[in-house]
Amino acid sequence: MADKIVLRKLHISDSSELRRRGLMEGTIKLIENDIRALGSGSQGEAMLASKDDVIYALIKLFRPDRKNCRAHIDFVFTSDANADTQSGIVDEVLRYCFLEEYYHKVTVICNHGNEGLERILMGAGFNQEAVLRDEVRLNTGFEDAGLFAMLSYEYPKYNIVFVPFERGVAMVSGGEDYIDSVKLFHYGQQIEEPFALNIAGSLGLLDAGGGLARNDDGRYNLGSEQLQYLPDELAKAYVELREYFDSNRAWFDINVRFNQGTLFQKKVWNALNSIPYGGTASYEDIALMLTDGQLAEARKITRAVGAACSDNPVAVIVPCHRVIGKDGSIVGYSAGIDIKDYLLLHESFTAVTPLISKEV
């Protein structure tokens, strides 16, 4: 996309352009020394943000306490970086901090005279955490500044929710208009993804052993006030999955995005949606769908269909649990055969009851 914000590391060779764009001052040698200083320590890094190959910001990212996954961001914008460009840069830096570097908390200091940046930070989802006295030096003295902060579970562009069910927890990932992952975990099972682990730990969803805690005290329950801070499609997925596990929903109205996967895998995953609630199909049945009923060709790809089902990134919503062995056996499920058995029994039992959602 032509208007996409691009972040990259700061290099010595950028010194002339940084001075030309008003992002750093002094002689070229002095700027080069400053660049070396910014990139020499383990306590931070410096990046440039550009759009259409034009540099619009210098971003200094400091790690005062890496152990606690905390980072402080300093934005320096060019004079021609308008509000939309600045907002896009802030969004891209947040994505980098949370989804690539796995910080749990990021902070930005904004002096009280910079109302434009304050509006951008608030619009991006930051909260003002404190007022810092005499924080910013001016020609005439000092000025107070606001300390703005955001935690990983407050990131509004992309996030994770945890939906409890009888055997465990569904971990759902997504953004404002799509869901791209649903993974099922047993209670007590540990999460490996750093971003998800930060969120689960902050929300008090981990037990003493670091695994996902049981829902005996309703700790996974989210009310309408909490849901409004989540990306829209993610909040919708939470509600619909709760209804599904509570036997009040038999279908999903959720936009799914497959960000990874081969063309063949995506064809398999899309074919799975044709299996009705309460029903099942064999791996060969799915292969027949993909080969227009040609049995000989279907048998050649049946094993590949099974592998694609195992790699399905959006469990439950894309119902790979409804695919069973040709002899009716319950085989192959990345979350565990017991969870697959639970899902099939859950659907087979409620399929014969009049669910309101099924009648819509």
C-alpha positions as CSV (number, residue, x, y, z in Angstrom):
1,M,0.0,0.0,0.0
2,A,1.3,3.4,-1.0
3,D,0.3,5.1,2.3
4,K,1.6,2.3,4.6
5,I,3.8,3.4,7.5
6,V,7.2,1.7,7.4
7,L,9.5,1.3,10.4
8,R,13.2,0.6,10.1
9,K,16.3,0.8,12.2
10,L,18.2,4.0,12.3
11,H,21.6,4.0,10.5
12,I,24.7,6.3,10.4
13,S,24.0,6.9,6.7
14,D,20.7,8.6,7.7
15,S,22.5,11.6,9.3
16,S,22.2,14.0,6.4
17,E,18.5,13.2,5.8
18,L,17.8,13.5,9.5
19,R,19.3,17.0,9.5
20,R,17.5,18.0,6.3
21,R,14.2,16.8,7.7
22,G,14.7,18.7,11.0
23,L,14.7,15.6,13.2
24,M,18.3,16.1,14.5
25,E,20.4,19.2,14.8
26,G,24.1,20.0,14.6
27,T,27.0,19.0,12.4
28,I,26.9,15.8,10.5
29,K,29.6,14.5,12.7
30,L,27.7,15.4,15.8
31,I,24.5,13.7,14.5
32,E,26.5,10.6,13.6
33,N,27.8,10.4,17.1
34,D,24.3,10.8,18.5
35,I,23.1,7.9,16.2
36,R,26.0,5.7,17.5
37,A,24.9,6.5,21.0
38,L,21.3,5.7,20.3
39,G,22.2,2.3,18.9
40,S,25.1,1.3,21.2
41,G,23.3,0.2,24.3
42,S,21.0,-2.7,25.2
43,Q,18.6,-0.3,26.9
44,G,16.8,0.9,23.8
45,E,16.7,1.4,20.1
46,A,16.0,4.1,17.5
47,M,13.9,3.8,14.4
48,L,12.7,5.9,11.5
49,A,9.1,6.0,10.3
50,S,8.4,6.7,6.6
51,K,5.5,6.8,4.2
52,D,6.0,6.7,0.4
53,D,9.8,6.7,1.1
54,V,9.6,10.0,2.9
55,I,10.8,10.1,6.5
56,Y,8.3,11.7,8.9
57,A,9.5,10.7,12.4
58,L,12.4,9.6,14.6
59,I,11.3,7.1,17.3
60,K,13.4,6.5,20.3
61,L,12.4,3.5,22.3
62,F,13.9,3.0,25.8
63,R,13.8,-0.2,27.9
64,P,14.2,1.0,31.5
65,D,13.2,-2.4,32.8
66,R,13.2,-5.2,30.2
67,K,12.5,-7.8,32.9
68,N,9.0,-6.3,33.5
69,C,8.4,-5.9,29.7
70,R,8.1,-2.1,29.9
71,A,9.2,0.5,27.3
72,H,9.1,4.2,27.0
73,I,8.6,5.9,23.6
74,D,9.8,9.3,22.5
75,F,8.3,10.6,19.2
76,V,10.1,13.3,17.1
77,F,8.0,14.3,14.1
78,T,8.9,16.4,11.1
79,S,7.1,19.8,10.7
80,D,5.2,18.4,7.7
81,A,3.9,15.3,9.5
82,N,0.1,16.0,9.6
83,A,-2.2,14.5,12.3
84,D,-3.2,11.5,10.1
85,T,0.5,10.7,9.5
86,Q,1.4,11.1,13.2
87,S,-1.6,8.9,14.2
88,G,-0.5,6.2,11.7
89,I,3.0,6.2,13.0
90,V,1.8,5.9,16.6
91,D,-0.4,3.0,15.6
92,E,2.5,1.2,13.8
93,V,4.9,1.7,16.8
94,L,2.3,0.3,19.1
95,R,1.9,-2.8,16.9
96,Y,5.7,-3.2,16.9
97,C,5.9,-2.9,20.7
98,F,3.1,-5.2,21.6
99,L,3.1,-7.8,18.7
100,E,6.8,-8.0,17.8
101,E,8.7,-7.0,20.9
102,Y,6.0,-8.3,23.4
103,Y,6.1,-5.4,25.8
104,H,3.3,-5.4,28.3
105,K,3.4,-1.6,29.0
106,V,4.4,1.4,26.9
107,T,4.5,5.0,28.0
108,V,4.9,8.4,26.3
109,I,5.5,11.8,27.9
110,C,3.6,14.7,26.4
111,N,4.1,18.3,27.5
112,H,0.9,20.2,28.2
113,G,1.5,22.5,25.3
114,N,1.4,19.7,22.7
115,E,-2.3,19.3,22.5
116,G,-2.1,17.7,19.0
117,L,0.0,14.7,20.3
118,E,-2.2,14.4,23.3
119,R,-5.3,14.0,21.1
120,I,-3.4,11.4,19.0
121,L,-2.4,9.4,22.1
122,M,-5.9,9.5,23.6
123,G,-7.3,8.5,20.2
124,A,-4.9,5.6,20.0
125,G,-6.1,4.2,23.3
126,F,-3.6,5.7,25.8
127,N,-4.7,6.7,29.3
128,Q,-3.1,9.6,31.2
129,E,-1.4,7.9,34.2
130,A,0.2,10.9,35.9
131,V,1.2,14.5,35.8
132,L,5.0,14.9,35.9
133,R,6.1,18.2,37.5
134,D,8.8,20.3,35.6
135,E,9.4,17.4,33.2
136,V,10.1,19.4,30.0
137,R,12.8,22.1,29.7
138,L,11.8,25.3,27.8
139,N,13.8,28.4,27.0
140,T,12.0,30.2,29.8
141,G,12.2,27.4,32.3
142,F,10.3,24.1,32.8
143,E,6.8,22.8,32.1
144,D,4.7,20.0,33.5
145,A,4.0,17.0,31.3
146,G,1.5,14.2,31.2
147,L,2.6,10.6,31.4
148,F,0.4,8.5,29.0
149,A,0.4,4.7,29.3
150,M,-1.1,1.7,27.6
151,L,-1.1,-2.0,28.7
152,S,-1.1,-4.9,26.3
153,Y,-4.7,-5.9,27.0
154,E,-5.8,-2.3,26.2
155,Y,-4.3,-2.3,22.7
156,P,-7.4,-1.5,20.5
157,K,-6.2,-2.6,17.1
158,Y,-5.5,-6.3,17.9
159,N,-6.0,-8.2,21.0
160,I,-6.9,-11.5,22.7
161,V,-9.8,-12.8,24.8
162,F,-10.2,-16.0,26.7
163,V,-13.5,-17.9,26.6
164,P,-14.0,-20.6,29.2
165,F,-15.8,-23.9,28.6
166,E,-16.2,-27.2,30.5
167,R,-12.9,-28.7,29.5
168,G,-10.7,-25.6,29.2
169,V,-10.3,-22.2,27.6
170,A,-10.6,-20.9,24.0
171,M,-8.0,-18.3,23.3
172,V,-9.3,-15.9,20.6
173,S,-7.1,-13.4,18.7
174,G,-8.3,-10.7,16.3
175,G,-8.7,-7.1,15.4
176,E,-11.4,-4.6,14.6
177,D,-12.9,-6.4,11.6
178,Y,-11.6,-10.0,11.7
179,I,-10.6,-13.0,13.8
180,D,-7.5,-14.9,12.8
181,S,-6.9,-17.4,15.6
182,V,-8.9,-19.6,18.0
183,K,-6.8,-22.1,20.0
184,L,-8.2,-24.5,22.7
185,F,-6.3,-25.2,25.9
186,H,-6.9,-27.5,28.8
187,Y,-7.2,-25.8,32.3
188,G,-3.7,-25.7,33.8
189,Q,-2.0,-25.7,30.3
190,Q,0.7,-23.1,29.8
191,I,0.6,-20.5,27.0
192,E,3.7,-20.1,24.9
193,E,2.8,-17.0,22.9
194,P,4.4,-14.0,24.7
195,F,1.7,-11.4,23.8
196,A,-1.0,-13.8,25.0
197,L,0.9,-14.6,28.2
198,N,1.3,-10.9,29.0
199,I,-2.5,-10.4,28.7
200,A,-3.4,-13.6,30.7
201,G,-1.0,-12.7,33.5
202,S,-2.2,-9.1,33.7
203,L,-5.9,-10.2,33.8
204,G,-5.2,-12.7,36.6
205,L,-6.0,-15.8,34.4
206,L,-2.9,-17.8,35.4
207,D,-2.7,-20.3,38.2
208,A,0.2,-20.8,40.6
209,G,1.9,-23.0,38.1
210,G,1.7,-20.5,35.3
211,G,-1.1,-22.4,33.5
212,L,-4.6,-21.2,32.6
213,A,-6.7,-21.1,35.8
214,R,-10.1,-22.7,36.1
215,N,-13.2,-20.5,35.9
216,D,-14.6,-21.5,39.2
217,D,-14.7,-17.9,40.3
218,G,-15.9,-16.5,37.0
219,R,-12.6,-14.8,36.4
220,Y,-13.0,-15.1,32.6
221,N,-16.4,-13.3,32.5
222,L,-16.4,-10.0,30.7
223,G,-19.2,-7.5,31.0
224,S,-20.5,-5.0,28.4
225,E,-18.3,-2.3,29.9
226,Q,-15.1,-4.4,29.4
227,L,-16.1,-5.6,26.0
228,Q,-16.4,-2.0,24.6
229,Y,-12.7,-1.6,24.9
230,L,-11.9,-4.6,22.7
231,P,-11.6,-4.6,18.9
232,D,-15.2,-4.9,17.6
233,E,-14.9,-8.3,15.9
234,L,-13.0,-9.7,18.9
235,A,-15.7,-8.6,21.3
236,K,-18.3,-10.2,19.0
237,A,-16.4,-13.4,18.9
238,Y,-16.3,-13.5,22.7
239,V,-20.0,-13.1,23.0
240,E,-20.8,-15.7,20.3
241,L,-18.4,-18.3,21.7
242,R,-19.9,-17.9,25.1
243,E,-23.3,-18.4,23.6
244,Y,-22.0,-21.5,21.7
245,F,-20.5,-23.1,24.8
246,D,-23.7,-22.2,26.8
247,S,-25.8,-24.1,24.1
248,N,-27.5,-20.9,23.0
249,R,-25.8,-20.7,19.5
250,A,-25.4,-23.1,16.7
251,W,-23.7,-20.9,14.1
252,F,-21.3,-18.0,14.0
253,D,-21.5,-14.6,12.3
254,I,-17.8,-13.8,12.5
255,N,-15.4,-12.6,9.9
256,V,-12.5,-15.0,9.7
257,R,-9.2,-14.1,8.1
258,F,-6.6,-16.7,7.3
259,N,-3.3,-14.8,7.5
260,Q,-1.3,-17.9,6.9
261,G,-1.7,-21.2,5.1
262,T,-1.3,-22.5,1.6
263,L,-4.0,-22.3,-1.1
264,F,-4.9,-25.9,-0.5
265,Q,-5.2,-25.5,3.2
266,K,-7.5,-22.5,2.8
267,K,-9.7,-24.5,0.5
268,V,-9.9,-27.3,3.1
269,W,-10.7,-24.8,5.9
270,N,-13.4,-23.1,3.8
271,A,-14.9,-26.5,3.0
272,L,-15.2,-27.3,6.7
273,N,-17.9,-24.6,7.1
274,S,-20.3,-26.8,5.0
275,I,-20.5,-29.4,7.8
276,P,-23.7,-28.5,9.7
277,Y,-23.9,-28.1,13.5
278,G,-24.4,-31.5,15.1
279,G,-23.1,-33.3,12.0
280,T,-19.9,-34.9,11.0
281,A,-17.9,-35.7,7.9
282,S,-14.9,-37.9,7.1
283,Y,-11.6,-36.7,5.8
284,E,-12.5,-38.5,2.6
285,D,-15.8,-36.6,2.4
286,I,-13.9,-33.3,2.5
287,A,-11.5,-34.6,-0.2
288,L,-14.5,-35.5,-2.4
289,M,-15.8,-31.9,-2.0
290,L,-12.5,-30.6,-3.2
291,T,-12.3,-33.0,-6.2
292,D,-15.9,-32.6,-7.4
293,G,-16.8,-36.1,-6.3
294,Q,-13.9,-37.9,-8.0
295,L,-13.2,-40.8,-5.6
296,A,-9.8,-41.8,-7.0
297,E,-8.5,-38.2,-6.8
298,A,-10.1,-37.7,-3.4
299,R,-8.2,-40.7,-2.0
300,K,-5.0,-39.2,-3.1
301,I,-5.5,-36.0,-1.0
302,T,-7.3,-37.5,2.0
303,R,-4.1,-37.5,4.1
304,A,-3.3,-33.9,3.1
305,V,-6.9,-33.0,4.1
306,G,-6.2,-34.5,7.6
307,A,-3.0,-32.5,7.9
308,A,-4.8,-29.3,6.9
309,C,-7.5,-29.9,9.5
310,S,-4.8,-30.3,12.1
311,D,-3.3,-26.9,11.1
312,N,-6.7,-25.1,11.2
313,P,-5.9,-21.8,12.9
314,V,-9.5,-21.0,13.9
315,A,-10.8,-23.8,16.0
316,V,-14.6,-24.2,16.7
317,I,-15.6,-21.3,14.4
318,V,-14.1,-23.2,11.5
319,P,-15.3,-26.6,12.7
320,C,-12.5,-29.1,12.1
321,H,-13.7,-30.9,15.1
322,R,-16.6,-32.2,13.0
323,V,-14.2,-34.2,10.8
324,I,-13.8,-37.8,11.9
325,G,-12.4,-41.1,10.6
326,K,-14.2,-42.9,7.8
327,D,-15.1,-45.7,10.3
328,G,-16.6,-43.1,12.7
329,S,-13.7,-43.0,15.0
330,I,-12.7,-39.7,16.7
331,V,-9.1,-39.1,15.6
332,G,-6.7,-36.3,15.2
333,Y,-7.2,-33.0,17.0
334,S,-4.5,-30.5,17.9
335,A,-6.2,-29.6,21.2
336,G,-6.6,-33.2,22.3
337,I,-9.0,-36.0,21.5
338,D,-10.9,-35.4,24.7
339,I,-11.7,-31.8,23.7
340,K,-12.8,-33.0,20.3
341,D,-15.0,-35.6,21.9
342,Y,-16.5,-32.9,24.2
343,L,-17.3,-30.6,21.3
344,L,-19.0,-33.4,19.3
345,L,-21.0,-34.5,22.3
346,H,-21.9,-30.9,23.1
347,E,-23.3,-30.3,19.6
348,S,-25.0,-33.7,19.2
349,F,-26.8,-33.2,22.5
350,T,-27.9,-29.6,21.8
351,A,-28.7,-30.2,18.1
352,V,-31.9,-31.9,19.1
353,T,-33.0,-29.0,21.4
354,P,-34.7,-25.9,20.0
355,L,-31.9,-23.3,20.2
356,I,-33.1,-19.8,19.6
357,S,-30.0,-19.0,17.5
358,K,-30.7,-22.0,15.2
359,E,-34.2,-20.8,14.4
360,V,-33.0,-17.4,13.1
